[in-house]
Structure formats: C-alpha cells, structure tokens
C-alpha cells in the first residue's frame, strides 16, 4: 500500500487575488492564495495555505492549523518555500527535516547527505544536489527536491513528510496496522436484527414495509424493510 495515498489533500478555497506578508523579503506580496484541508493517516488533520507569487515564480506553503500535540503545535505557522530551479516549470525546496529533543522542543536540520533523506521522499520526489538544481553553490545547502510548479498538493504532502512525519511517535507501518485492526473490530461488531411483526403501508403507493429493530454494540436503531 502506498503511504502517499493515505495523505488526502483537498483544496477548500481559492482566492485568485489576495495578499500576504513575505518574511524573507519583509514586504507585502500579492497573488493567488489557496487553502487546503489535509487528512494524514499518521499525524491527523491539518489546514494549509499556499501563496503563489507569480512575479518571482515562488510558492509558499504555510501550516495554518496543526493536529493536537506539543510537537505538532510548534509547526503551526511554519512555512516551506518553493523557488524556481534550472529545470523549466519545476520548483525546488531545500530538504530540512524536523527533529525533537527529550523535552519535545522541535528544531530542523538541513540534510548533509543523500542517505539522510527519508526513503519515502527519495522514492516519490526528484532529489538533487543544490548545485545541480540551481546551478549555484551555497554553504549549508546540500540536497533539494523538485516539484512541478502547479502541483501544490505535492508541495503540501512534502511539508507533511519533512516536517510532521519526523515528529510522529509511531512509524507509518505501526499506524496502518493499528487502523487495520480497528477496522476489523468494527466489522466484527455484534449486530442483532429483530422483525417486530408490525407492518406499515405507504398512503401514496400502497407498498407495505415491516418495522425492524436493530441492535449493535454501541447503538440501537430502527429500519423499514419492504414486505
């Protein structure tokens, strides 16, 4: 099972023209702004905002609302910047992975080697050296991912992989196993259906229906079955 398919990214609002404050430029910028709801099987539910600066060709991804938890709370307001690469139509992001100390204080570390990049990122994103992607050298900027400039869902998913998954107390394998076990328990939930013997007739079409009493472990309900 593909883990990425278990991260559901849905756009819930699109603003063709809006403004935001760019911290790196220390100025207001204008462009398209979108909001996305994310349901991640491993970490929970998120709300993201994307800001597209067409003049500079950049896209900023911002975590607006995070799941419950001390570690995730520290990601609220965090941003990830995607900038033009040498490959036309593709943007690069410098790979920076979250980590937490024994007191749950969160920090980030830029990857020094390709081996430090999680396998799920290497397998699903084009990973290159900073020099290869940009044609420039810069100290401390070693590895980047490339994403198509219009694929904001892929950018948001990358944020979740780099920033959130690294802080999870469970591995993806453990979480999926837990979810599968919970689903099996739901399927085994006891269900008793009793025919009450009472019949009702529709006054419009004349069809007759029998009232049935249905009991489950957690609820009781009633239903009509056509006679």
N, C-alpha and C positions, 0 to 999 in steps of 0.2 A: 504494500500500500504506500502510495506517495504521500509523504508528510505535508508537502505543499498544498495538496488538495484538501487538507484538513484545516487550512487557513483560509477562511472565507472573507473576501474583501468586497464590500458593496458601497458604491457611491450613493449618497443620500441627498446631496445638494451640490449644485453647480452654479457659480456666480461668474458670468463672463467678464465682469469688471469689478474689482474690489481693490482694497489697499491693505498693506501690511508693513510692519517695521522690520527692515533688514539690519540685524545686529552687526554683521560684518562690515556693511557699508555705512552704518549709522545714519540711515535715511529711510524715508517712506518710499515704498515702491508700489507700482500698480500693475495689475494683470489679472489673469484668471485664477480664481480660488475655488477649491472643491473640498467637500467634507466626505469622509468615508467611515463607515462602521466596519469593524473587524471582529470576527469571531474566531479566535485561535484556540484549537483543542488543547493546547499545552498550557497557555498562560491566562486565557479568559477573553473578555470583551474590551475593545479599545475604540477610541474615536480619534481619527487623524484629520489633519488639514494639510492640503497641498497648495502652494503658492507658485504660480508659473510666471517667471519674469522673461517675457519674450524678447525684450530689448537685449538682455545679457545672455539669453539662452539657458537660464538656470531654472531648476525646480527645487523648492524647499519642502521637505516633509516634516511636519510637526506633530508630536503626540499631544493631543488636547485633553484626553481623558484616558486613564490607565486602570487596569484591574486592581482589586484590593491587595494590599500588602506593602510592607515597609520598603522593600526593594523597588517594586514597580512604581511606587509613589514618587521616587526620585527621578523617574524618567519623564514625568509629566512636564511638559513644556520643552523637552529636548527636541532638537532638530537634526536633520540629516540633509546635507546639501549635495545636489547632483549638478555637475558642471560639464560643459562641452569637452569632448575628447577629440583626438585626432580622427577617429572614425566618424564620418558624417552621419548625423541622425542618432548618435549614441552619447549618453552622458556617463561620466564616471563618478564614483563615490570612493573616498579613501576608507578602507576597511578599518574600523575601530570597534573593538569588542568590549562589551560591558564585563565588569567583574565586581565582586563584593567581598569585603573583608569579614573578619569574625564578628564585627559589630553591625553587619549589614549596610555599611557605608559603600555606596556604589561609585565606581570610577570607570574610566575607559582606557584602553591601551591600543595603540596603533600596532598592527601586526608587523613583526620584524622578518618573518619568513613565511613562505607559502604553506609550510607544514602547520602553522598556527591557525590558518584559515579553516573553519569547520568544513567537514566534507560536504554537508548539505548545501553550502554556499558554492564550493568549487564545482559541484555536480550540476547545479542549476543556473549558475551565472558565469559569464565570461570573466575570468580573473586574470589580470595582467599586472605587470610592474607599473609603477607610476610613470617611469620614463617612457615605457612602450606606449602607454595610453595617452600621454600628454605631449610627448616629445621634449619634456623638460626634466631637469634634475632638481630635487629639493631635499634637504636633510630631514630625516624622520618620516618621509612619505614613501612607503615601500610597495604596498600592494593595493590595488583598486579593483572594483567590479564595474562592469559596463552594463548599462540598461538602456533599452530603446527610449528615446526622448518622450514618446507619447504613452509609455506604459507605466502610469502612475501606480497601478495595483502592484506591479513587480517591485517598484521602489518602496512602497509601504511594507510589502512582505519582507524585503531585505532589512528594513528597520527592525521588524519583529525578530528576525533571525539573529541580527548582530547585537541588538540592544536588550531584547527581552528573554529570548531562549537561554542566553548565557547566565541568566539570574534564576532560572527555574530550579526548584528543589527536586523535580522529577525529570527523568530523561523522556524523550518522545516515546520510546518503546514502553516504558513503565506506564505512562499516561494512557496510551492506546489500549494496553492490556486492562487497565482499570475500567476504561469506558466500555470495552467489550464485555467484561464481567458484569457491569451494571446493566447492560442491555440484555444479557442472558437472564438476569434476575427478573427484569421487567416482563420478559416473555413467559417466565415460569409463574408469574403472579396468579394466585388462585382466582378462579372465576366460576361462579355458580349462577346459572340462568334458570329461573322458575317461571313456568307458564301459569299465570294467575287464573286462567279459565274465563276471564272477562273479555267480552267482545264489544268493540265499538264500531259503528258504521258511519262512514263519511256521508253527511247530508247532501253533498253535491253529486258525487259519482256513484254512491252506493257501495263502494268497496268496504269490506269488513277487515278489521285489524284486531289482533289479540294482544292484550297487555302482558308484558313480560317483566319480571322483577330480576335485576342483575346485581349480584354482589361480587365485589373484588376485595382485595386485602385492604385497600385504602379508601374505598368509596362504594356507595350504593347508587344505582341509577335505574331508570325505567325506560323501556323502549316498546314501540309498537311493531309487530310483525304482521305482514299481510296474511290473512287466512287462506 
